[in-house]
Amino acid sequence: MPDITEMRDHVYKILELVGSSEKSIEDAIQNAVTRASKTIRDMKWFEVMQTRGHIENGSVRHYQVTLKVGFTLEK
C-alpha cells in the first residue's frame, strides 16, 4: 500500500485484474500489470487477492492471480 503522505492529496480508483502464466505466479502478476498499463495510466500499487492454478498429470501447468490495482485519478 502507498505511504499515507503519498495518498493524502490523491483520489484512487481500484480495479480488479486477473493475470495468468504457464511460468510462475510472479509472471502472472507481471502479465496483468503490463497489459493493463497499455490503457491505464498512473497505476501505483497492487494487492494479490487470490492465487489459483491448474494441475495436469501431477504437475502445475498454469497459474492465475487475481489482483486489485490502484491508480490515481487525474485532476
mmJSON file of the N, C-alpha and C atoms, coordinates in Angstrom:
{"data_MODEL":{"atom_site":{
"group_PDB":["ATOM","ATOM","ATOM","ATOM","ATOM","ATOM","ATOM","ATOM","ATOM","ATOM","ATOM","ATOM","ATOM","ATOM","ATOM","ATOM","ATOM","ATOM","ATOM","ATOM","ATOM","ATOM","ATOM","ATOM","ATOM","ATOM","ATOM","ATOM","ATOM","ATOM","ATOM","ATOM","ATOM","ATOM","ATOM","ATOM","ATOM","ATOM","ATOM","ATOM","ATOM","ATOM","ATOM","ATOM","ATOM","ATOM","ATOM","ATOM","ATOM","ATOM","ATOM","ATOM","ATOM","ATOM","ATOM","ATOM","ATOM","ATOM","ATOM","ATOM","ATOM","ATOM","ATOM","ATOM","ATOM","ATOM","ATOM","ATOM","ATOM","ATOM","ATOM","ATOM","ATOM","ATOM","ATOM","ATOM","ATOM","ATOM","ATOM","ATOM","ATOM","ATOM","ATOM","ATOM","ATOM","ATOM","ATOM","ATOM","ATOM","ATOM","ATOM","ATOM","ATOM","ATOM","ATOM","ATOM","ATOM","ATOM","ATOM","ATOM","ATOM","ATOM","ATOM","ATOM","ATOM","ATOM","ATOM","ATOM","ATOM","ATOM","ATOM","ATOM","ATOM","ATOM","ATOM","ATOM","ATOM","ATOM","ATOM","ATOM","ATOM","ATOM","ATOM","ATOM","ATOM","ATOM","ATOM","ATOM","ATOM","ATOM","ATOM","ATOM","ATOM","ATOM","ATOM","ATOM","ATOM","ATOM","ATOM","ATOM","ATOM","ATOM","ATOM","ATOM","ATOM","ATOM","ATOM","ATOM","ATOM","ATOM","ATOM","ATOM","ATOM","ATOM","ATOM","ATOM","ATOM","ATOM","ATOM","ATOM","ATOM","ATOM","ATOM","ATOM","ATOM","ATOM","ATOM","ATOM","ATOM","ATOM","ATOM","ATOM","ATOM","ATOM","ATOM","ATOM","ATOM","ATOM","ATOM","ATOM","ATOM","ATOM","ATOM","ATOM","ATOM","ATOM","ATOM","ATOM","ATOM","ATOM","ATOM","ATOM","ATOM","ATOM","ATOM","ATOM","ATOM","ATOM","ATOM","ATOM","ATOM","ATOM","ATOM","ATOM","ATOM","ATOM","ATOM","ATOM","ATOM","ATOM","ATOM","ATOM","ATOM","ATOM","ATOM","ATOM","ATOM","ATOM","ATOM","ATOM","ATOM","ATOM","ATOM","ATOM","ATOM"],
"id":[1,2,3,4,5,6,7,8,9,10,11,12,13,14,15,16,17,18,19,20,21,22,23,24,25,26,27,28,29,30,31,32,33,34,35,36,37,38,39,40,41,42,43,44,45,46,47,48,49,50,51,52,53,54,55,56,57,58,59,60,61,62,63,64,65,66,67,68,69,70,71,72,73,74,75,76,77,78,79,80,81,82,83,84,85,86,87,88,89,90,91,92,93,94,95,96,97,98,99,100,101,102,103,104,105,106,107,108,109,110,111,112,113,114,115,116,117,118,119,120,121,122,123,124,125,126,127,128,129,130,131,132,133,134,135,136,137,138,139,140,141,142,143,144,145,146,147,148,149,150,151,152,153,154,155,156,157,158,159,160,161,162,163,164,165,166,167,168,169,170,171,172,173,174,175,176,177,178,179,180,181,182,183,184,185,186,187,188,189,190,191,192,193,194,195,196,197,198,199,200,201,202,203,204,205,206,207,208,209,210,211,212,213,214,215,216,217,218,219,220,221,222,223,224,225],
"type_symbol":["N","C","C","N","C","C","N","C","C","N","C","C","N","C","C","N","C","C","N","C","C","N","C","C","N","C","C","N","C","C","N","C","C","N","C","C","N","C","C","N","C","C","N","C","C","N","C","C","N","C","C","N","C","C","N","C","C","N","C","C","N","C","C","N","C","C","N","C","C","N","C","C","N","C","C","N","C","C","N","C","C","N","C","C","N","C","C","N","C","C","N","C","C","N","C","C","N","C","C","N","C","C","N","C","C","N","C","C","N","C","C","N","C","C","N","C","C","N","C","C","N","C","C","N","C","C","N","C","C","N","C","C","N","C","C","N","C","C","N","C","C","N","C","C","N","C","C","N","C","C","N","C","C","N","C","C","N","C","C","N","C","C","N","C","C","N","C","C","N","C","C","N","C","C","N","C","C","N","C","C","N","C","C","N","C","C","N","C","C","N","C","C","N","C","C","N","C","C","N","C","C","N","C","C","N","C","C","N","C","C","N","C","C","N","C","C","N","C","C","N","C","C","N","C","C"],
"label_atom_id":["N","CA","C","N","CA","C","N","CA","C","N","CA","C","N","CA","C","N","CA","C","N","CA","C","N","CA","C","N","CA","C","N","CA","C","N","CA","C","N","CA","C","N","CA","C","N","CA","C","N","CA","C","N","CA","C","N","CA","C","N","CA","C","N","CA","C","N","CA","C","N","CA","C","N","CA","C","N","CA","C","N","CA","C","N","CA","C","N","CA","C","N","CA","C","N","CA","C","N","CA","C","N","CA","C","N","CA","C","N","CA","C","N","CA","C","N","CA","C","N","CA","C","N","CA","C","N","CA","C","N","CA","C","N","CA","C","N","CA","C","N","CA","C","N","CA","C","N","CA","C","N","CA","C","N","CA","C","N","CA","C","N","CA","C","N","CA","C","N","CA","C","N","CA","C","N","CA","C","N","CA","C","N","CA","C","N","CA","C","N","CA","C","N","CA","C","N","CA","C","N","CA","C","N","CA","C","N","CA","C","N","CA","C","N","CA","C","N","CA","C","N","CA","C","N","CA","C","N","CA","C","N","CA","C","N","CA","C","N","CA","C","N","CA","C","N","CA","C","N","CA","C","N","CA","C","N","CA","C","N","CA","C"],
"label_alt_id":[null,null,null,null,null,null,null,null,null,null,null,null,null,null,null,null,null,null,null,null,null,null,null,null,null,null,null,null,null,null,null,null,null,null,null,null,null,null,null,null,null,null,null,null,null,null,null,null,null,null,null,null,null,null,null,null,null,null,null,null,null,null,null,null,null,null,null,null,null,null,null,null,null,null,null,null,null,null,null,null,null,null,null,null,null,null,null,null,null,null,null,null,null,null,null,null,null,null,null,null,null,null,null,null,null,null,null,null,null,null,null,null,null,null,null,null,null,null,null,null,null,null,null,null,null,null,null,null,null,null,null,null,null,null,null,null,null,null,null,null,null,null,null,null,null,null,null,null,null,null,null,null,null,null,null,null,null,null,null,null,null,null,null,null,null,null,null,null,null,null,null,null,null,null,null,null,null,null,null,null,null,null,null,null,null,null,null,null,null,null,null,null,null,null,null,null,null,null,null,null,null,null,null,null,null,null,null,null,null,null,null,null,null,null,null,null,null,null,null,null,null,null,null,null,null],
"label_comp_id":["MET","MET","MET","PRO","PRO","PRO","ASP","ASP","ASP","ILE","ILE","ILE","THR","THR","THR","GLU","GLU","GLU","MET","MET","MET","ARG","ARG","ARG","ASP","ASP","ASP","HIS","HIS","HIS","VAL","VAL","VAL","TYR","TYR","TYR","LYS","LYS","LYS","ILE","ILE","ILE","LEU","LEU","LEU","GLU","GLU","GLU","LEU","LEU","LEU","VAL","VAL","VAL","GLY","GLY","GLY","SER","SER","SER","SER","SER","SER","GLU","GLU","GLU","LYS","LYS","LYS","SER","SER","SER","ILE","ILE","ILE","GLU","GLU","GLU","ASP","ASP","ASP","ALA","ALA","ALA","ILE","ILE","ILE","GLN","GLN","GLN","ASN","ASN","ASN","ALA","ALA","ALA","VAL","VAL","VAL","THR","THR","THR","ARG","ARG","ARG","ALA","ALA","ALA","SER","SER","SER","LYS","LYS","LYS","THR","THR","THR","ILE","ILE","ILE","ARG","ARG","ARG","ASP","ASP","ASP","MET","MET","MET","LYS","LYS","LYS","TRP","TRP","TRP","PHE","PHE","PHE","GLU","GLU","GLU","VAL","VAL","VAL","MET","MET","MET","GLN","GLN","GLN","THR","THR","THR","ARG","ARG","ARG","GLY","GLY","GLY","HIS","HIS","HIS","ILE","ILE","ILE","GLU","GLU","GLU","ASN","ASN","ASN","GLY","GLY","GLY","SER","SER","SER","VAL","VAL","VAL","ARG","ARG","ARG","HIS","HIS","HIS","TYR","TYR","TYR","GLN","GLN","GLN","VAL","VAL","VAL","THR","THR","THR","LEU","LEU","LEU","LYS","LYS","LYS","VAL","VAL","VAL","GLY","GLY","GLY","PHE","PHE","PHE","THR","THR","THR","LEU","LEU","LEU","GLU","GLU","GLU","LYS","LYS","LYS"],
"label_asym_id":["A","A","A","A","A","A","A","A","A","A","A","A","A","A","A","A","A","A","A","A","A","A","A","A","A","A","A","A","A","A","A","A","A","A","A","A","A","A","A","A","A","A","A","A","A","A","A","A","A","A","A","A","A","A","A","A","A","A","A","A","A","A","A","A","A","A","A","A","A","A","A","A","A","A","A","A","A","A","A","A","A","A","A","A","A","A","A","A","A","A","A","A","A","A","A","A","A","A","A","A","A","A","A","A","A","A","A","A","A","A","A","A","A","A","A","A","A","A","A","A","A","A","A","A","A","A","A","A","A","A","A","A","A","A","A","A","A","A","A","A","A","A","A","A","A","A","A","A","A","A","A","A","A","A","A","A","A","A","A","A","A","A","A","A","A","A","A","A","A","A","A","A","A","A","A","A","A","A","A","A","A","A","A","A","A","A","A","A","A","A","A","A","A","A","A","A","A","A","A","A","A","A","A","A","A","A","A","A","A","A","A","A","A","A","A","A","A","A","A","A","A","A","A","A","A"],
"label_entity_id":["1","1","1","1","1","1","1","1","1","1","1","1","1","1","1","1","1","1","1","1","1","1","1","1","1","1","1","1","1","1","1","1","1","1","1","1","1","1","1","1","1","1","1","1","1","1","1","1","1","1","1","1","1","1","1","1","1","1","1","1","1","1","1","1","1","1","1","1","1","1","1","1","1","1","1","1","1","1","1","1","1","1","1","1","1","1","1","1","1","1","1","1","1","1","1","1","1","1","1","1","1","1","1","1","1","1","1","1","1","1","1","1","1","1","1","1","1","1","1","1","1","1","1","1","1","1","1","1","1","1","1","1","1","1","1","1","1","1","1","1","1","1","1","1","1","1","1","1","1","1","1","1","1","1","1","1","1","1","1","1","1","1","1","1","1","1","1","1","1","1","1","1","1","1","1","1","1","1","1","1","1","1","1","1","1","1","1","1","1","1","1","1","1","1","1","1","1","1","1","1","1","1","1","1","1","1","1","1","1","1","1","1","1","1","1","1","1","1","1","1","1","1","1","1","1"],
"label_seq_id":[1,1,1,2,2,2,3,3,3,4,4,4,5,5,5,6,6,6,7,7,7,8,8,8,9,9,9,10,10,10,11,11,11,12,12,12,13,13,13,14,14,14,15,15,15,16,16,16,17,17,17,18,18,18,19,19,19,20,20,20,21,21,21,22,22,22,23,23,23,24,24,24,25,25,25,26,26,26,27,27,27,28,28,28,29,29,29,30,30,30,31,31,31,32,32,32,33,33,33,34,34,34,35,35,35,36,36,36,37,37,37,38,38,38,39,39,39,40,40,40,41,41,41,42,42,42,43,43,43,44,44,44,45,45,45,46,46,46,47,47,47,48,48,48,49,49,49,50,50,50,51,51,51,52,52,52,53,53,53,54,54,54,55,55,55,56,56,56,57,57,57,58,58,58,59,59,59,60,60,60,61,61,61,62,62,62,63,63,63,64,64,64,65,65,65,66,66,66,67,67,67,68,68,68,69,69,69,70,70,70,71,71,71,72,72,72,73,73,73,74,74,74,75,75,75],
"pdbx_PDB_ins_code":[null,null,null,null,null,null,null,null,null,null,null,null,null,null,null,null,null,null,null,null,null,null,null,null,null,null,null,null,null,null,null,null,null,null,null,null,null,null,null,null,null,null,null,null,null,null,null,null,null,null,null,null,null,null,null,null,null,null,null,null,null,null,null,null,null,null,null,null,null,null,null,null,null,null,null,null,null,null,null,null,null,null,null,null,null,null,null,null,null,null,null,null,null,null,null,null,null,null,null,null,null,null,null,null,null,null,null,null,null,null,null,null,null,null,null,null,null,null,null,null,null,null,null,null,null,null,null,null,null,null,null,null,null,null,null,null,null,null,null,null,null,null,null,null,null,null,null,null,null,null,null,null,null,null,null,null,null,null,null,null,null,null,null,null,null,null,null,null,null,null,null,null,null,null,null,null,null,null,null,null,null,null,null,null,null,null,null,null,null,null,null,null,null,null,null,null,null,null,null,null,null,null,null,null,null,null,null,null,null,null,null,null,null,null,null,null,null,null,null,null,null,null,null,null,null],
"Cartn_x":[0.84,0.0,0.883,0.41,1.194,1.319,2.383,2.593,1.456,1.029,-0.079,0.199,1.425,1.74,1.591,1.878,1.719,0.25,-0.622,-2.038,-2.855,-2.339,-3.114,-3.861,-3.202,-3.804,-4.307,-4.449,-4.861,-6.175,-6.884,-8.053,-7.697,-7.916,-7.564,-8.803,-8.668,-9.67,-9.061,-9.848,-9.363,-10.076,-9.281,-9.87,-9.325,-10.023,-9.62,-9.13,-7.983,-7.391,-7.125,-7.117,-6.709,-5.607,-4.417,-3.293,-3.042,-2.479,-2.185,-0.819,-0.259,1.05,1.252,2.01,2.421,3.724,4.391,5.71,5.658,4.966,5.024,3.932,3.75,2.825,3.313,4.619,5.191,4.984,5.122,4.912,3.441,2.539,1.106,0.795,1.395,1.219,1.759,2.986,3.596,2.789,2.259,1.434,0.207,-0.441,-1.631,-1.267,-0.2,0.206,0.675,1.457,1.962,0.823,-0.111,-1.25,-2.106,-2.406,-3.238,-2.551,-1.226,-0.502,-0.615,-1.087,-1.299,-2.489,-3.436,-4.631,-4.902,-4.251,-4.47,-3.196,-3.332,-2.187,-2.131,-0.962,-0.737,-1.097,-0.854,-1.037,0.026,-0.384,0.524,0.807,-0.124,0.063,-0.847,-0.522,-1.4,-1.434,-2.498,-2.678,-3.167,-2.502,-2.916,-4.096,-5.199,-6.41,-6.573,-6.237,-6.385,-5.271,-4.872,-3.926,-4.519,-4.562,-5.1,-4.138,-4.335,-3.528,-4.236,-3.681,-4.21,-3.154,-3.561,-2.664,-3.024,-1.996,-2.2,-1.134,-1.556,-0.631,0.376,-0.098,0.754,1.696,1.57,2.428,1.587,2.106,1.447,1.652,0.555,0.609,0.269,-0.428,-0.907,-1.166,-0.766,-1.002,-1.974,-2.853,-3.8,-3.868,-3.708,-3.659,-4.667,-5.518,-6.456,-5.836,-5.789,-5.174,-6.167,-6.038,-6.643,-5.527,-5.767,-4.767,-5.318,-4.538,-4.945,-4.228,-4.983,-4.357,-4.941,-4.159,-4.53,-5.472,-6.572,-7.465,-6.857,-7.015,-6.48,-7.308,-6.627,-7.323,-8.003],
"Cartn_y":[-1.181,0.0,1.241,2.331,3.556,4.155,4.909,5.637,6.65,6.885,7.806,9.194,9.7,11.038,11.09,9.988,9.93,9.947,9.349,9.212,10.47,11.353,12.459,13.291,13.638,14.545,13.843,12.544,11.806,11.076,10.873,10.003,8.819,7.614,6.399,5.672,5.034,4.107,2.722,1.747,0.381,-0.491,-1.254,-2.182,-3.578,-4.563,-5.948,-6.524,-7.176,-7.805,-9.269,-10.085,-11.479,-11.724,-12.071,-12.381,-13.871,-14.365,-15.792,-16.019,-17.187,-17.547,-19.046,-19.608,-21.004,-21.118,-19.975,-19.984,-19.882,-18.82,-18.573,-17.6,-17.525,-16.541,-15.136,-14.901,-13.583,-13.167,-14.104,-13.814,-13.503,-14.182,-13.892,-12.469,-12.052,-10.68,-9.694,-9.934,-9.023,-8.94,-10.071,-10.073,-9.181,-9.259,-8.433,-6.952,-6.603,-5.197,-4.649,-5.426,-4.975,-4.714,-5.641,-5.467,-4.276,-4.137,-3.016,-1.684,-1.641,-0.371,0.174,-0.629,-0.149,0.793,0.673,1.517,2.271,1.898,2.551,3.302,4.611,5.422,5.535,5.828,6.157,5.045,3.786,2.692,2.839,2.683,2.943,1.721,0.786,-0.364,-1.503,-2.697,-3.845,-4.681,-5.455,-6.367,-7.697,-8.782,-10.1,-10.566,-10.851,-11.275,-12.8,-13.419,-14.868,-15.414,-16.615,-17.335,-18.71,-19.064,-20.361,-21.002,-22.272,-22.948,-24.157,-24.644,-25.831,-26.922,-28.108,-29.251,-30.259,-30.734,-31.734,-32.819,-34.049,-35.186,-34.981,-34.433,-34.263,-33.079,-32.21,-31.026,-29.762,-28.668,-27.369,-26.936,-26.662,-26.314,-24.849,-24.217,-22.86,-22.149,-20.878,-20.044,-18.942,-18.586,-17.488,-16.695,-15.379,-14.499,-13.371,-13.164,-12.043,-10.923,-9.728,-8.558,-7.426,-6.643,-5.316,-4.349,-3.434,-2.457,-1.066,-0.22,1.157,2.101,3.042,4.064,5.426,6.443,7.81,8.374,8.973,9.666,11.005,11.386,12.669,13.81,14.907,16.083,16.865],
"Cartn_z":[0.0,0.0,0.0,-0.627,-0.648,0.755,0.939,2.179,2.366,3.615,3.914,3.355,3.476,2.964,1.456,0.783,-0.662,-1.054,-0.229,-0.538,-0.239,0.58,1.129,0.078,-1.01,-1.983,-3.241,-3.179,-4.366,-4.127,-5.22,-5.203,-6.085,-5.556,-6.272,-6.738,-7.862,-8.38,-8.243,-7.837,-7.696,-8.728,-9.457,-10.406,-10.134,-10.626,-10.412,-11.734,-11.688,-12.861,-12.554,-13.582,-13.447,-14.468,-13.961,-14.831,-14.829,-15.923,-15.993,-16.622,-16.323,-16.856,-16.723,-17.628,-17.523,-16.74,-16.449,-15.812,-14.289,-13.761,-12.317,-11.887,-10.572,-10.001,-10.305,-10.136,-10.4,-11.85,-12.765,-14.178,-14.458,-13.776,-13.927,-13.467,-12.354,-11.859,-12.884,-13.348,-14.313,-15.605,-16.078,-17.29,-17.118,-15.963,-15.717,-15.682,-14.966,-14.84,-16.185,-16.908,-18.214,-19.185,-19.244,-20.169,-19.772,-18.48,-18.025,-18.265,-18.177,-18.352,-19.768,-20.71,-22.078,-22.168,-21.22,-21.266,-19.969,-18.878,-17.584,-17.205,-16.951,-16.543,-15.026,-14.514,-13.107,-12.132,-12.532,-11.578,-10.495,-9.224,-8.104,-7.247,-7.13,-6.242,-6.661,-6.167,-6.382,-5.115,-4.996,-3.879,-4.449,-4.124,-4.592,-3.742,-4.391,-3.695,-3.707,-4.826,-4.957,-5.844,-5.549,-6.4,-6.674,-7.942,-8.347,-9.336,-9.573,-10.576,-11.13,-12.198,-12.872,-12.79,-12.364,-12.248,-13.331,-13.996,-15.04,-14.898,-14.762,-14.62,-13.491,-12.377,-11.208,-11.241,-12.248,-12.361,-12.494,-11.94,-12.103,-13.548,-14.225,-15.646,-15.918,-14.972,-15.25,-13.924,-13.844,-12.667,-13.038,-12.101,-12.3,-11.004,-11.115,-9.947,-10.127,-9.113,-9.107,-8.287,-8.889,-8.257,-8.129,-7.082,-7.023,-7.342,-8.256,-8.674,-8.43,-7.772,-7.526,-8.462,-9.021,-9.858,-9.517,-9.738,-9.398,-10.448,-9.999,-10.922,-11.285,-12.538,-12.999,-12.431,-12.15,-11.606,-12.694],
"occupancy":[1.0,1.0,1.0,1.0,1.0,1.0,1.0,1.0,1.0,1.0,1.0,1.0,1.0,1.0,1.0,1.0,1.0,1.0,1.0,1.0,1.0,1.0,1.0,1.0,1.0,1.0,1.0,1.0,1.0,1.0,1.0,1.0,1.0,1.0,1.0,1.0,1.0,1.0,1.0,1.0,1.0,1.0,1.0,1.0,1.0,1.0,1.0,1.0,1.0,1.0,1.0,1.0,1.0,1.0,1.0,1.0,1.0,1.0,1.0,1.0,1.0,1.0,1.0,1.0,1.0,1.0,1.0,1.0,1.0,1.0,1.0,1.0,1.0,1.0,1.0,1.0,1.0,1.0,1.0,1.0,1.0,1.0,1.0,1.0,1.0,1.0,1.0,1.0,1.0,1.0,1.0,1.0,1.0,1.0,1.0,1.0,1.0,1.0,1.0,1.0,1.0,1.0,1.0,1.0,1.0,1.0,1.0,1.0,1.0,1.0,1.0,1.0,1.0,1.0,1.0,1.0,1.0,1.0,1.0,1.0,1.0,1.0,1.0,1.0,1.0,1.0,1.0,1.0,1.0,1.0,1.0,1.0,1.0,1.0,1.0,1.0,1.0,1.0,1.0,1.0,1.0,1.0,1.0,1.0,1.0,1.0,1.0,1.0,1.0,1.0,1.0,1.0,1.0,1.0,1.0,1.0,1.0,1.0,1.0,1.0,1.0,1.0,1.0,1.0,1.0,1.0,1.0,1.0,1.0,1.0,1.0,1.0,1.0,1.0,1.0,1.0,1.0,1.0,1.0,1.0,1.0,1.0,1.0,1.0,1.0,1.0,1.0,1.0,1.0,1.0,1.0,1.0,1.0,1.0,1.0,1.0,1.0,1.0,1.0,1.0,1.0,1.0,1.0,1.0,1.0,1.0,1.0,1.0,1.0,1.0,1.0,1.0,1.0,1.0,1.0,1.0,1.0,1.0,1.0,1.0,1.0,1.0,1.0,1.0,1.0],
"B_iso_or_equiv":[0.0,0.0,0.0,0.0,0.0,0.0,0.0,0.0,0.0,0.0,0.0,0.0,0.0,0.0,0.0,0.0,0.0,0.0,0.0,0.0,0.0,0.0,0.0,0.0,0.0,0.0,0.0,0.0,0.0,0.0,0.0,0.0,0.0,0.0,0.0,0.0,0.0,0.0,0.0,0.0,0.0,0.0,0.0,0.0,0.0,0.0,0.0,0.0,0.0,0.0,0.0,0.0,0.0,0.0,0.0,0.0,0.0,0.0,0.0,0.0,0.0,0.0,0.0,0.0,0.0,0.0,0.0,0.0,0.0,0.0,0.0,0.0,0.0,0.0,0.0,0.0,0.0,0.0,0.0,0.0,0.0,0.0,0.0,0.0,0.0,0.0,0.0,0.0,0.0,0.0,0.0,0.0,0.0,0.0,0.0,0.0,0.0,0.0,0.0,0.0,0.0,0.0,0.0,0.0,0.0,0.0,0.0,0.0,0.0,0.0,0.0,0.0,0.0,0.0,0.0,0.0,0.0,0.0,0.0,0.0,0.0,0.0,0.0,0.0,0.0,0.0,0.0,0.0,0.0,0.0,0.0,0.0,0.0,0.0,0.0,0.0,0.0,0.0,0.0,0.0,0.0,0.0,0.0,0.0,0.0,0.0,0.0,0.0,0.0,0.0,0.0,0.0,0.0,0.0,0.0,0.0,0.0,0.0,0.0,0.0,0.0,0.0,0.0,0.0,0.0,0.0,0.0,0.0,0.0,0.0,0.0,0.0,0.0,0.0,0.0,0.0,0.0,0.0,0.0,0.0,0.0,0.0,0.0,0.0,0.0,0.0,0.0,0.0,0.0,0.0,0.0,0.0,0.0,0.0,0.0,0.0,0.0,0.0,0.0,0.0,0.0,0.0,0.0,0.0,0.0,0.0,0.0,0.0,0.0,0.0,0.0,0.0,0.0,0.0,0.0,0.0,0.0,0.0,0.0,0.0,0.0,0.0,0.0,0.0,0.0],
"pdbx_formal_charge":[null,null,null,null,null,null,null,null,null,null,null,null,null,null,null,null,null,null,null,null,null,null,null,null,null,null,null,null,null,null,null,null,null,null,null,null,null,null,null,null,null,null,null,null,null,null,null,null,null,null,null,null,null,null,null,null,null,null,null,null,null,null,null,null,null,null,null,null,null,null,null,null,null,null,null,null,null,null,null,null,null,null,null,null,null,null,null,null,null,null,null,null,null,null,null,null,null,null,null,null,null,null,null,null,null,null,null,null,null,null,null,null,null,null,null,null,null,null,null,null,null,null,null,null,null,null,null,null,null,null,null,null,null,null,null,null,null,null,null,null,null,null,null,null,null,null,null,null,null,null,null,null,null,null,null,null,null,null,null,null,null,null,null,null,null,null,null,null,null,null,null,null,null,null,null,null,null,null,null,null,null,null,null,null,null,null,null,null,null,null,null,null,null,null,null,null,null,null,null,null,null,null,null,null,null,null,null,null,null,null,null,null,null,null,null,null,null,null,null,null,null,null,null,null,null],
"auth_seq_id":[1,1,1,2,2,2,3,3,3,4,4,4,5,5,5,6,6,6,7,7,7,8,8,8,9,9,9,10,10,10,11,11,11,12,12,12,13,13,13,14,14,14,15,15,15,16,16,16,17,17,17,18,18,18,19,19,19,20,20,20,21,21,21,22,22,22,23,23,23,24,24,24,25,25,25,26,26,26,27,27,27,28,28,28,29,29,29,30,30,30,31,31,31,32,32,32,33,33,33,34,34,34,35,35,35,36,36,36,37,37,37,38,38,38,39,39,39,40,40,40,41,41,41,42,42,42,43,43,43,44,44,44,45,45,45,46,46,46,47,47,47,48,48,48,49,49,49,50,50,50,51,51,51,52,52,52,53,53,53,54,54,54,55,55,55,56,56,56,57,57,57,58,58,58,59,59,59,60,60,60,61,61,61,62,62,62,63,63,63,64,64,64,65,65,65,66,66,66,67,67,67,68,68,68,69,69,69,70,70,70,71,71,71,72,72,72,73,73,73,74,74,74,75,75,75],
"auth_comp_id":["MET","MET","MET","PRO","PRO","PRO","ASP","ASP","ASP","ILE","ILE","ILE","THR","THR","THR","GLU","GLU","GLU","MET","MET","MET","ARG","ARG","ARG","ASP","ASP","ASP","HIS","HIS","HIS","VAL","VAL","VAL","TYR","TYR","TYR","LYS","LYS","LYS","ILE","ILE","ILE","LEU","LEU","LEU","GLU","GLU","GLU","LEU","LEU","LEU","VAL","VAL","VAL","GLY","GLY","GLY","SER","SER","SER","SER","SER","SER","GLU","GLU","GLU","LYS","LYS","LYS","SER","SER","SER","ILE","ILE","ILE","GLU","GLU","GLU","ASP","ASP","ASP","ALA","ALA","ALA","ILE","ILE","ILE","GLN","GLN","GLN","ASN","ASN","ASN","ALA","ALA","ALA","VAL","VAL","VAL","THR","THR","THR","ARG","ARG","ARG","ALA","ALA","ALA","SER","SER","SER","LYS","LYS","LYS","THR","THR","THR","ILE","ILE","ILE","ARG","ARG","ARG","ASP","ASP","ASP","MET","MET","MET","LYS","LYS","LYS","TRP","TRP","TRP","PHE","PHE","PHE","GLU","GLU","GLU","VAL","VAL","VAL","MET","MET","MET","GLN","GLN","GLN","THR","THR","THR","ARG","ARG","ARG","GLY","GLY","GLY","HIS","HIS","HIS","ILE","ILE","ILE","GLU","GLU","GLU","ASN","ASN","ASN","GLY","GLY","GLY","SER","SER","SER","VAL","VAL","VAL","ARG","ARG","ARG","HIS","HIS","HIS","TYR","TYR","TYR","GLN","GLN","GLN","VAL","VAL","VAL","THR","THR","THR","LEU","LEU","LEU","LYS","LYS","LYS","VAL","VAL","VAL","GLY","GLY","GLY","PHE","PHE","PHE","THR","THR","THR","LEU","LEU","LEU","GLU","GLU","GLU","LYS","LYS","LYS"],
"auth_asym_id":["A","A","A","A","A","A","A","A","A","A","A","A","A","A","A","A","A","A","A","A","A","A","A","A","A","A","A","A","A","A","A","A","A","A","A","A","A","A","A","A","A","A","A","A","A","A","A","A","A","A","A","A","A","A","A","A","A","A","A","A","A","A","A","A","A","A","A","A","A","A","A","A","A","A","A","A","A","A","A","A","A","A","A","A","A","A","A","A","A","A","A","A","A","A","A","A","A","A","A","A","A","A","A","A","A","A","A","A","A","A","A","A","A","A","A","A","A","A","A","A","A","A","A","A","A","A","A","A","A","A","A","A","A","A","A","A","A","A","A","A","A","A","A","A","A","A","A","A","A","A","A","A","A","A","A","A","A","A","A","A","A","A","A","A","A","A","A","A","A","A","A","A","A","A","A","A","A","A","A","A","A","A","A","A","A","A","A","A","A","A","A","A","A","A","A","A","A","A","A","A","A","A","A","A","A","A","A","A","A","A","A","A","A","A","A","A","A","A","A","A","A","A","A","A","A"],
"auth_atom_id":["N","CA","C","N","CA","C","N","CA","C","N","CA","C","N","CA","C","N","CA","C","N","CA","C","N","CA","C","N","CA","C","N","CA","C","N","CA","C","N","CA","C","N","CA","C","N","CA","C","N","CA","C","N","CA","C","N","CA","C","N","CA","C","N","CA","C","N","CA","C","N","CA","C","N","CA","C","N","CA","C","N","CA","C","N","CA","C","N","CA","C","N","CA","C","N","CA","C","N","CA","C","N","CA","C","N","CA","C","N","CA","C","N","CA","C","N","CA","C","N","CA","C","N","CA","C","N","CA","C","N","CA","C","N","CA","C","N","CA","C","N","CA","C","N","CA","C","N","CA","C","N","CA","C","N","CA","C","N","CA","C","N","CA","C","N","CA","C","N","CA","C","N","CA","C","N","CA","C","N","CA","C","N","CA","C","N","CA","C","N","CA","C","N","CA","C","N","CA","C","N","CA","C","N","CA","C","N","CA","C","N","CA","C","N","CA","C","N","CA","C","N","CA","C","N","CA","C","N","CA","C","N","CA","C","N","CA","C","N","CA","C","N","CA","C","N","CA","C","N","CA","C","N","CA","C","N","CA","C","N","CA","C"],
"pdbx_PDB_model_num":[1,1,1,1,1,1,1,1,1,1,1,1,1,1,1,1,1,1,1,1,1,1,1,1,1,1,1,1,1,1,1,1,1,1,1,1,1,1,1,1,1,1,1,1,1,1,1,1,1,1,1,1,1,1,1,1,1,1,1,1,1,1,1,1,1,1,1,1,1,1,1,1,1,1,1,1,1,1,1,1,1,1,1,1,1,1,1,1,1,1,1,1,1,1,1,1,1,1,1,1,1,1,1,1,1,1,1,1,1,1,1,1,1,1,1,1,1,1,1,1,1,1,1,1,1,1,1,1,1,1,1,1,1,1,1,1,1,1,1,1,1,1,1,1,1,1,1,1,1,1,1,1,1,1,1,1,1,1,1,1,1,1,1,1,1,1,1,1,1,1,1,1,1,1,1,1,1,1,1,1,1,1,1,1,1,1,1,1,1,1,1,1,1,1,1,1,1,1,1,1,1,1,1,1,1,1,1,1,1,1,1,1,1,1,1,1,1,1,1,1,1,1,1,1,1]
}}}
